[in-house]
Amino acid sequence: MSMNIDKKKVAVDELNEIANKATSAIAANYHGTSVSALTKLREEARTNSVHLKVIRNTLAKRALEDTKFSCFDDLLVGPTMLAFSLEDPASAAKLLNDFKKSNSSFEVKGLSFGDDLLDLSRLSDIANLPTKEQAIAQLLGVLNAPVSKLASLMNQVPSKLVRTLDAVREQKLQAES
């Protein structure tokens, strides 16, 4: 079913708006992947703030033309699904990396965090990055460690003094007996 010119303009504008909001994007070939698997992927994408879009390649090229994802221009050949991370930059990478492990026909074509394409071998590295909340928790743990060590050390000095004085008292009591 073909789209009329007005619907095409709306689709291009929507994709352009999404691309401008996105922090990262992935292009993938979904040919040969079952409809039920793609439906599950779409459900997971909605819960992870990832926007999936399947659109004609000519419309996608036009929509991505003046965005940081214009580097996808050469990849928009054949059946292509675009995945945009809207909040966590690694969320699309995590989602599609997990999906391609269980769907051998699903192939990632390109990955971008901005103006340039990244090497596809970096997909699993990016997928393993911590989320923003996890990174903040790790940073707070690193910042908290010296303070905890200092508090422990400051507590050990008087404790050691008290134990030493108690040992001396015990020695004197045994010497008197």
C-alpha positions in Angstrom: 0.0 0.0 0.0 1.5 3.3 -1.1 1.5 6.5 0.9 0.3 9.8 -0.5 2.6 12.8 -0.4 1.1 14.2 2.8 1.6 11.0 4.7 5.2 10.8 3.4 5.9 14.4 4.6 4.5 13.5 8.0 6.6 10.3 8.3 9.7 12.2 7.3 9.0 15.0 9.8 8.3 12.4 12.6 11.6 10.5 11.9 13.5 13.8 11.7 12.2 14.9 15.1 13.0 11.5 16.7 16.5 11.6 15.2 17.1 15.1 16.6 16.0 13.9 20.1 18.0 10.7 20.0 21.4 10.2 21.7 22.4 7.2 19.6 21.0 5.1 16.7 21.4 1.7 15.1 20.5 0.5 11.6 19.7 -3.2 11.3 18.6 -5.7 8.6 15.5 -7.5 9.9 14.9 -9.6 6.8 14.1 -13.2 7.7 13.2 -12.4 11.3 9.7 -13.7 12.4 6.9 -11.3 13.0 6.4 -12.6 16.5 10.0 -12.0 17.3 9.8 -8.4 15.9 6.6 -7.8 17.9 8.4 -8.9 21.1 11.3 -6.6 20.1 8.9 -3.7 19.7 7.4 -4.4 23.2 10.9 -4.4 24.8 11.8 -1.3 22.9 8.8 0.6 24.3 9.8 -0.3 27.9 13.4 0.7 27.4 12.8 4.1 25.7 14.0 2.9 22.3 12.1 4.1 19.3 12.0 1.5 16.5 11.1 2.7 13.0 10.7 0.8 9.7 10.3 3.3 6.9 11.1 3.4 3.2 14.8 4.0 2.7 14.3 7.0 0.5 12.1 8.6 3.2 14.6 7.7 5.9 17.5 9.3 3.9 15.5 12.5 3.5 14.6 12.5 7.2 18.1 11.8 8.5 19.7 14.2 6.0 20.3 17.2 8.3 20.7 15.2 11.5 23.7 13.7 13.3 22.7 10.3 11.9 23.1 11.3 8.2 26.1 8.9 8.3 23.5 6.1 7.8 22.9 7.2 4.2 24.9 4.4 2.7 23.4 1.8 5.0 19.8 2.5 3.9 19.6 -0.3 1.4 17.2 -3.3 1.6 15.0 -3.9 4.6 16.2 -1.6 7.3 15.0 -1.0 10.9 16.2 2.1 12.7 16.5 2.0 16.5 16.9 5.3 18.3 18.0 5.6 22.0 16.0 8.4 23.5 17.3 8.5 27.1 20.2 6.1 27.9 22.6 6.2 24.9 23.4 2.4 25.3 19.7 1.2 25.5 19.3 0.5 21.8 22.7 -1.2 21.7 21.7 -3.4 24.6 18.3 -4.2 23.2 19.5 -5.1 19.7 22.6 -6.9 20.9 20.5 -9.2 23.0 17.9 -9.6 20.2 20.5 -10.6 17.6 21.9 -13.4 20.0 18.6 -15.2 19.8 17.7 -14.3 16.1 20.4 -15.3 13.7 18.8 -13.7 10.7 18.8 -10.3 12.4 21.9 -8.3 11.4 23.1 -5.0 12.7 24.3 -2.8 9.8 25.6 0.3 11.6 25.9 2.0 14.9 26.3 5.8 15.6 26.6 8.0 18.6 26.7 11.1 16.5 28.2 12.2 13.2 30.2 9.1 12.5 29.6 5.4 12.2 31.3 3.2 14.9 32.9 -0.2 14.2 30.3 -2.9 14.6 32.6 -4.8 16.9 31.9 -2.0 19.4 28.3 -3.0 19.7 28.8 -5.5 22.5 31.2 -3.1 24.3 28.5 -0.4 24.2 25.8 -2.8 25.2 27.8 -3.7 28.3 28.1 -0.1 29.5 26.3 0.7 32.8 23.1 2.7 32.7 23.2 6.2 34.0 21.9 5.1 37.4 24.5 2.3 37.7 27.3 4.7 36.7 26.2 7.2 39.4 26.0 4.4 42.0 29.5 3.3 41.0 30.8 6.9 41.2 29.3 7.4 44.6 30.8 4.1 45.8 34.2 5.3 44.6 33.8 8.7 46.3 32.5 7.1 49.5 35.4 4.7 49.9 38.0 7.2 51.1 35.6 8.7 53.6 34.7 5.3 55.0 38.3 4.3 55.3 39.1 7.6 57.1 36.2 7.1 59.5 37.3 3.5 60.1 40.9 4.6 60.7 39.8 7.4 63.0 37.8 4.9 65.0 40.7 2.4 65.2 43.1 4.9 66.9 41.1 5.4 70.1 40.1 1.7 70.1 43.7 0.6 69.9 44.7 3.0 72.7 41.9 1.7 75.0 43.0 -2.0 74.2 46.6 -1.1 75.0 45.7 0.6 78.3 43.5 -2.3 79.2 46.4 -4.7 78.5 48.8 -2.7 80.6 46.2 -2.6 83.5 45.8 -6.4 83.2 49.6 -6.8 83.4 49.8 -4.7 86.5 47.0 -6.6 88.1 48.7 -9.9 87.4 52.0 -8.5 88.7 50.4 -7.5 92.0 48.8 -10.9 92.5 
